[in-house]
Amino acid sequence: MATRPIQYETGFTLLPGKYVIKFLARDAETGRIGTYQRSFTVPNLNREEKRLAISSVVLSSQRVPLGDELFSVRNAAAQSANPLVHEGQKLIPSVTRLFSRVRDMHVFLQAYERGAASTQPLLAFVTFYRGDAKVFETQPVAVTDGLDLRSKAVPLRLSIPLETLPPGRYECQVTVLEPGGQKAAFWRAPVLLVP
């Protein structure tokens, strides 16, 4: 079990606003308990006029083929609607934001293009900072298709090789630009790279 992540999935609908989610896990054999808590915001996409609206950003270092999970009760239709499933592989989110330099970091998010009938071109890139110094920046990735006409979401997937970065703490910033509408979105979080 140590070689596979344990992941619990559920879904529910929330109104726009700021929330705090707290998870509690208990080991049935030892009785040990662990908790995880994180704040997050559900944006009101109908009121966002000045900035490009984006989803939560998922950082990961692992993709697994569908069916390799320890246990899954979801049917194929539910898995195909899961935004973390792409080309038969499921992205396993990193809760700790700790990454090994021997694996690529995968970044997933969605940009929302309200009112669009087709994908408006987007550019996305990832930057690593130490203090105020820019240490590494990926080349911009152009996204020109993928608009879901129902949700108006455009998926953005980036993979970043980490082997050239020295171990340590960084601020990871994801930048998404919509050149046509002159809008941008920025997301930033601390990450730790280990050998």
C-alpha positions in Angstrom: 0.0 0.0 0.0 2.9 2.3 0.5 3.6 2.5 -3.2 0.0 3.7 -4.1 -1.7 6.8 -2.9 -5.0 6.5 -1.1 -7.5 8.9 -2.4 -11.1 9.6 -1.4 -13.4 11.2 -3.9 -16.8 12.7 -3.6 -18.6 15.6 -5.2 -21.1 18.3 -4.1 -22.2 21.6 -5.4 -21.4 24.8 -3.6 -22.5 28.4 -4.2 -19.8 31.0 -4.9 -18.0 32.1 -1.8 -15.0 31.4 0.5 -14.9 28.0 2.3 -12.7 25.9 4.5 -12.6 22.2 4.0 -11.3 19.8 6.6 -10.6 16.1 6.2 -10.1 13.5 8.9 -8.6 10.1 8.2 -8.3 7.2 10.6 -6.1 4.2 10.3 -8.3 1.2 11.2 -5.4 -1.0 12.3 -3.5 1.5 14.5 -6.3 3.9 15.4 -4.0 6.9 14.4 -5.8 10.0 13.1 -4.7 12.6 10.7 -6.3 15.8 9.6 -5.9 18.2 6.6 -7.5 21.6 6.3 -7.4 24.1 3.5 -9.2 27.3 2.5 -10.6 27.7 -1.0 -12.8 30.0 -3.0 -15.6 29.1 -5.4 -15.5 32.1 -7.8 -18.7 33.8 -9.1 -18.1 33.4 -12.8 -21.0 35.6 -13.7 -19.5 38.6 -12.0 -15.9 38.3 -13.2 -15.5 41.0 -15.8 -11.9 42.3 -15.4 -9.9 39.1 -14.8 -9.8 35.8 -16.5 -11.7 33.4 -14.3 -9.9 30.1 -13.4 -10.6 27.0 -11.4 -8.6 25.7 -8.5 -5.1 24.7 -9.6 -4.1 21.1 -9.2 -0.5 20.2 -8.7 0.6 16.6 -9.1 3.6 14.4 -9.7 1.7 11.3 -10.5 -0.7 10.0 -13.2 -2.1 6.5 -13.0 -4.0 4.5 -15.6 -7.7 4.2 -14.9 -8.4 1.1 -12.9 -5.1 1.2 -11.0 -6.8 2.9 -8.0 -7.1 0.8 -4.9 -10.9 0.9 -5.0 -13.3 2.7 -7.3 -17.1 2.7 -7.3 -17.5 5.2 -10.1 -18.8 4.1 -13.4 -17.2 4.9 -16.8 -19.5 7.8 -17.4 -18.5 9.5 -14.1 -14.8 8.9 -14.9 -15.1 10.4 -18.4 -16.7 13.6 -16.9 -13.9 13.9 -14.3 -11.6 16.7 -15.4 -8.6 15.0 -13.8 -9.0 12.1 -16.2 -7.3 12.6 -19.5 -6.3 10.1 -22.2 -7.0 7.1 -19.9 -4.9 8.4 -17.1 -6.0 10.0 -13.8 -4.1 12.9 -12.2 -3.5 12.3 -8.5 -3.5 15.7 -6.7 -0.6 16.5 -4.3 -2.0 17.6 -1.0 1.4 18.2 0.6 2.9 20.1 -2.4 6.1 18.2 -1.9 7.7 17.1 -5.2 10.7 14.9 -6.1 13.1 16.3 -8.6 13.2 13.0 -10.4 9.5 13.3 -11.5 7.8 15.9 -13.6 5.3 18.3 -11.9 1.9 18.2 -13.6 -0.3 21.3 -13.4 -4.0 21.2 -14.2 -6.6 24.0 -14.2 -9.5 25.3 -16.2 -10.0 28.8 -17.6 -13.6 30.0 -18.0 -14.6 31.8 -21.2 -18.1 33.0 -20.5 -20.1 33.7 -23.6 -17.6 32.1 -26.0 -18.9 29.9 -28.8 -15.4 28.6 -29.5 -12.1 28.5 -27.7 -10.5 31.9 -27.4 -6.7 31.4 -27.5 -4.9 31.3 -24.2 -1.3 31.3 -23.1 -0.2 29.6 -19.8 3.2 29.3 -18.1 4.6 28.4 -14.7 7.2 30.4 -12.8 9.3 29.3 -9.7 10.4 32.0 -7.3 12.8 32.0 -4.3 12.1 35.2 -2.4 11.8 37.9 -5.0 14.1 36.2 -7.5 12.7 34.3 -10.5 14.5 31.0 -10.6 12.8 29.2 -13.5 10.0 29.9 -16.0 8.5 27.5 -18.5 7.9 28.5 -22.1 4.3 29.8 -22.7 2.0 27.0 -23.8 -0.7 28.0 -26.3 -4.1 26.5 -25.8 -6.4 26.9 -28.8 -9.0 24.2 -28.4 -10.9 22.2 -25.8 -13.8 24.6 -24.8 -16.6 22.7 -23.1 -19.7 24.4 -24.6 -21.9 23.6 -21.5 -19.5 24.8 -18.7 -17.5 27.2 -20.9 -14.3 25.7 -19.3 -11.0 25.3 -21.2 -8.7 22.7 -19.7 -5.0 23.7 -19.3 -2.4 20.9 -18.7 1.3 21.6 -18.2 4.2 19.3 -17.3 7.3 20.8 -15.8 10.6 18.8 -15.5 12.1 19.6 -12.1 15.5 17.9 -12.4 17.4 21.2 -13.1 16.0 23.0 -10.0 18.0 22.6 -6.7 16.1 21.2 -3.8 14.4 23.7 -1.5 11.3 25.8 -1.0 9.8 27.8 -3.9 6.7 29.8 -4.7 5.1 28.3 -7.8 3.1 30.7 -9.9 0.7 29.8 -12.7 -0.1 32.5 -15.1 -2.9 32.4 -17.7 -3.2 35.1 -20.4 -6.1 35.7 -22.8 -4.4 38.0 -25.3 -7.7 38.7 -27.3 -9.6 40.0 -24.3 -6.5 41.4 -22.6 -7.3 39.4 -19.4 -5.0 37.5 -17.1 -5.2 35.2 -14.1 -2.5 34.4 -11.5 -2.3 31.7 -8.9 0.5 31.2 -6.4 1.4 28.6 -3.8 4.4 27.4 -1.9 6.0 24.1 -3.0 8.9 22.0 -1.7 11.3 20.2 -4.0 13.3 17.2 -2.6 16.1 15.2 -4.2 
